């Protein structure tokens, strides 16, 4: 539920990160299947789903019947499972180095091995009950945990500098288009952007970078008239035909006045 999640992150995201709450969660944002969920003929539950439900009920009944005085059962790794666990731990530790692929996600990775152990224990107890956690189950737990790590990265990865600049350039262009509506030609003084534009674009160095990006995309050009520098929008931007006609009409009127003194 992206809307609820985004609102939660806006209100309590920093607390959830700093407390380690998000690192302990298995978070995912799978692609929607809406538009593809067709039904062809009668729907009958498969044997695997039936067996899954039966095992759930068996565990639920056992939990109800179990006394609070009963001794808790502790699951252990088999030697083979322990080796897989340690090998994966060492890989994660290496990936946390400053240049490693998981260096942005230290909080998540710090809890990942705990989550792997919990997943392995759940798989073992659900499928086989008591007994040592096998190598196959540990491998499955690592695979499942790695999928959740990929999901976590998609949700929380910071965009790189070039992507941030492209986003800022698009926002600056949208602002320029609105500012230039009705102007003929569609332009604005560069100093006006620095003085009256959105706050994050009032840095001259940053503005020059964004203008260069938009100029390379042929969205605008920077022109000098005397001592004044203008940002001139190109015709490929979203400027409507009536606005262009009005602009040409204004040019024609000015030319007529200059030529005939009217």
C-alpha positions as CSV (number, residue, x, y, z in Angstrom):
1,X,0.0,0.0,0.0
2,X,2.3,2.8,-1.3
3,X,0.1,5.7,0.0
4,X,0.1,4.4,3.6
5,X,3.7,3.5,3.5
6,X,4.8,6.9,2.1
7,X,2.8,8.8,4.7
8,X,4.3,6.7,7.5
9,X,7.8,7.4,6.2
10,X,7.1,11.1,6.1
11,X,5.9,11.1,9.7
12,X,8.1,8.5,11.4
13,X,10.6,7.4,8.8
14,X,13.7,8.7,10.6
15,X,12.6,7.1,13.9
16,X,11.9,3.8,12.2
17,X,15.4,3.8,10.6
18,X,17.3,4.9,13.7
19,X,15.5,2.5,16.0
20,X,16.3,-0.4,13.7
21,X,12.6,-1.2,13.1
22,X,12.9,-1.1,9.3
23,X,16.0,-3.2,9.3
24,X,14.1,-6.0,11.2
25,X,11.2,-6.0,8.7
26,X,10.9,-7.9,5.5
27,X,9.6,-5.2,3.2
28,X,8.6,-5.7,-0.4
29,X,6.9,-3.7,-3.2
30,X,6.0,-6.3,-5.8
31,X,4.7,-5.2,-9.2
32,X,1.0,-5.2,-9.5
33,X,-0.8,-8.0,-11.4
34,X,-3.9,-6.0,-12.0
35,X,-5.1,-6.5,-15.6
36,X,-3.6,-10.0,-15.7
37,X,-5.6,-11.9,-13.1
38,X,-7.9,-13.8,-15.6
39,X,-10.0,-16.8,-14.6
40,X,-10.3,-19.6,-17.1
41,X,-12.9,-22.1,-16.1
42,X,-13.6,-23.4,-12.6
43,X,-11.1,-22.6,-9.9
44,X,-10.2,-25.6,-7.8
45,X,-7.5,-25.6,-5.0
46,X,-4.4,-27.5,-5.9
47,X,-3.0,-30.3,-3.7
48,X,-0.1,-28.2,-2.5
49,X,-2.4,-25.5,-1.3
50,X,-4.6,-28.0,0.5
51,X,-1.5,-29.5,2.2
52,X,-0.4,-26.1,3.2
53,X,-3.7,-25.3,4.9
54,X,-3.8,-28.6,6.7
55,X,-0.3,-28.0,8.1
56,X,-1.3,-24.5,9.2
57,X,-4.3,-26.0,11.1
58,X,-2.1,-28.7,12.6
59,X,0.3,-26.1,14.0
60,X,-2.5,-23.9,15.2
61,X,-4.2,-26.8,17.1
62,X,-0.8,-27.7,18.6
63,X,-0.3,-24.1,19.8
64,X,-3.7,-24.1,21.5
65,X,-3.1,-27.4,23.2
66,X,0.4,-26.5,24.4
67,X,0.7,-25.5,28.0
68,X,2.7,-22.4,29.0
69,X,4.7,-24.8,31.2
70,X,5.8,-26.9,28.3
71,X,9.5,-26.6,27.5
72,X,10.3,-24.4,24.5
73,X,12.1,-26.3,21.7
74,X,15.2,-24.8,20.2
75,X,16.2,-25.5,16.6
76,X,19.9,-25.9,15.7
77,X,21.9,-25.7,12.5
78,X,23.4,-28.8,11.0
79,X,27.1,-28.5,10.4
80,X,26.4,-28.1,6.6
81,X,23.8,-25.4,7.3
82,X,26.2,-23.6,9.7
83,X,28.9,-23.5,7.0
84,X,26.4,-21.9,4.5
85,X,25.3,-19.4,7.1
86,X,28.9,-18.4,7.9
87,X,30.0,-18.2,4.3
88,X,27.0,-15.9,3.5
89,X,27.8,-13.8,6.6
90,X,31.3,-13.2,5.3
91,X,30.0,-12.2,1.9
92,X,27.7,-9.7,3.5
93,X,30.5,-8.3,5.6
94,X,32.6,-7.7,2.5
95,X,29.7,-6.1,0.7
96,X,29.5,-3.5,3.6
97,X,32.9,-2.0,2.7
98,X,32.8,1.7,1.7
99,X,32.8,0.7,-2.0
100,X,30.6,-2.4,-1.6
101,X,27.2,-2.8,-3.1
102,X,25.5,-2.8,0.3
103,X,27.3,0.1,1.9
104,X,24.1,2.2,1.7
105,X,22.1,-0.4,3.6
106,X,24.2,-1.0,6.8
107,X,21.1,-1.1,9.1
108,X,19.3,-3.7,6.9
109,X,22.4,-5.9,6.5
110,X,23.2,-5.7,10.2
111,X,19.9,-7.6,10.9
112,X,20.0,-9.8,7.7
113,X,21.7,-12.8,9.3
114,X,19.2,-12.8,12.1
115,X,16.4,-12.8,9.6
116,X,18.0,-15.6,7.7
117,X,18.2,-17.7,10.9
118,X,14.5,-17.0,11.6
119,X,13.4,-17.8,8.1
120,X,15.4,-21.1,8.2
121,X,13.8,-22.0,11.5
122,X,10.3,-21.3,10.2
123,X,10.9,-23.4,7.1
124,X,12.4,-26.2,9.1
125,X,9.6,-26.3,11.7
126,X,6.8,-25.9,9.2
127,X,8.1,-28.6,6.8
128,X,9.7,-31.1,9.1
129,X,9.0,-30.2,12.7
130,X,11.7,-30.7,15.1
131,X,15.2,-31.6,14.0
132,X,18.4,-29.8,12.8
133,X,18.1,-27.2,10.1
134,X,19.4,-28.8,6.9
135,X,21.7,-27.3,4.3
136,X,18.9,-27.2,1.7
137,X,16.6,-25.2,4.0
138,X,19.4,-22.8,4.9
139,X,20.1,-22.3,1.2
140,X,16.4,-21.5,0.7
141,X,16.4,-19.1,3.6
142,X,19.4,-17.2,2.1
143,X,17.6,-17.0,-1.3
144,X,14.4,-15.7,0.3
145,X,16.4,-13.1,2.4
146,X,18.3,-12.0,-0.7
147,X,15.1,-11.3,-2.6
148,X,13.9,-9.1,0.3
149,X,17.3,-7.3,0.2
150,X,16.7,-6.5,-3.4
151,X,13.2,-5.2,-2.6
152,X,14.7,-3.1,0.3
153,X,17.3,-1.6,-2.1
154,X,14.6,-0.7,-4.6
155,X,12.6,1.1,-1.9
156,X,15.4,2.9,0.0
157,X,18.3,3.3,-2.4
158,X,19.5,6.9,-2.8
159,X,19.5,8.1,-6.4
160,X,22.9,8.9,-7.8
161,X,24.0,12.5,-8.4
162,X,23.3,12.4,-12.1
163,X,19.7,11.2,-11.6
164,X,19.1,14.0,-9.0
165,X,20.3,16.6,-11.4
166,X,18.0,15.3,-14.1
167,X,15.1,15.5,-11.7
168,X,16.0,19.1,-10.8
169,X,16.4,20.0,-14.4
170,X,12.9,18.7,-15.2
171,X,11.4,20.7,-12.3
172,X,13.3,23.8,-13.4
173,X,11.9,23.4,-16.9
174,X,8.4,23.1,-15.6
175,X,8.8,26.3,-13.6
176,X,10.3,28.1,-16.6
177,X,7.4,27.1,-18.9
178,X,4.9,28.5,-16.4
179,X,6.9,31.7,-16.0
180,X,7.1,32.2,-19.7
181,X,3.5,31.7,-20.7
182,X,2.3,34.8,-22.5
183,X,5.8,36.1,-22.9
184,X,7.1,36.9,-26.4
185,X,9.6,35.6,-26.9
186,X,9.2,32.9,-24.2
187,X,12.2,33.9,-22.1
188,X,13.2,35.0,-18.6
189,X,16.2,36.8,-17.3
190,X,18.8,34.5,-15.7
191,X,19.1,36.9,-12.7
192,X,15.3,36.6,-12.2
193,X,15.7,32.9,-11.7
194,X,18.5,33.5,-9.1
195,X,16.4,36.1,-7.3
196,X,12.8,34.9,-7.6
197,X,13.0,31.3,-8.7
198,X,12.5,28.2,-6.5
199,X,14.9,28.3,-3.6
200,X,17.0,25.3,-4.5
201,X,17.7,26.9,-8.0
202,X,19.1,30.2,-6.6
203,X,22.6,28.9,-6.4
204,X,24.5,30.2,-9.5
205,X,26.7,27.1,-9.9
206,X,23.8,24.7,-9.6
207,X,21.7,26.7,-11.9
208,X,24.4,26.7,-14.6
209,X,24.6,22.9,-14.4
210,X,20.8,22.5,-14.8
211,X,20.7,25.0,-17.7
212,X,23.5,23.2,-19.4
213,X,21.6,19.9,-19.1
214,X,18.4,21.5,-20.5
215,X,20.4,23.1,-23.3
216,X,21.9,19.8,-24.2
217,X,18.4,18.4,-24.5
218,X,17.5,21.4,-26.8
219,X,14.9,22.5,-24.3
220,X,16.3,26.0,-24.1
221,X,19.2,28.3,-24.9
222,X,21.1,30.9,-22.9
223,X,21.5,34.1,-24.9
224,X,23.2,37.4,-24.2
225,X,21.6,40.8,-25.1
226,X,23.9,43.6,-24.0
227,X,24.7,43.1,-20.3
228,X,21.6,40.9,-19.7
229,X,21.6,37.1,-19.9
230,X,18.3,35.5,-20.9
231,X,17.0,31.9,-20.8
232,X,15.1,31.3,-24.0
233,X,12.7,28.3,-24.2
234,X,12.7,26.3,-27.4
235,X,9.6,25.4,-29.4
236,X,9.8,21.8,-28.5
237,X,8.5,22.6,-25.0
238,X,4.8,22.4,-24.1
239,X,3.8,25.9,-25.4
240,X,0.4,25.8,-27.0
241,X,-0.5,27.0,-30.5
242,X,-2.6,29.9,-29.3
243,X,0.3,31.1,-27.2
244,X,2.6,30.9,-30.2
245,X,0.0,32.8,-32.4
246,X,-0.2,35.5,-29.7
247,X,3.5,35.7,-29.7
248,X,3.8,36.1,-33.4
249,X,1.0,38.7,-33.4
250,X,2.9,40.8,-30.8
251,X,6.0,40.6,-32.9
252,X,4.0,41.7,-36.0
253,X,2.5,44.7,-34.1
254,X,6.0,45.8,-32.8
255,X,7.5,45.5,-36.3
256,X,4.6,47.5,-37.8
257,X,5.0,50.2,-35.1
258,X,8.8,50.4,-35.7
259,X,8.4,50.5,-39.5
260,X,5.6,53.0,-39.8
261,X,5.7,54.9,-36.6
262,X,2.2,54.0,-35.6
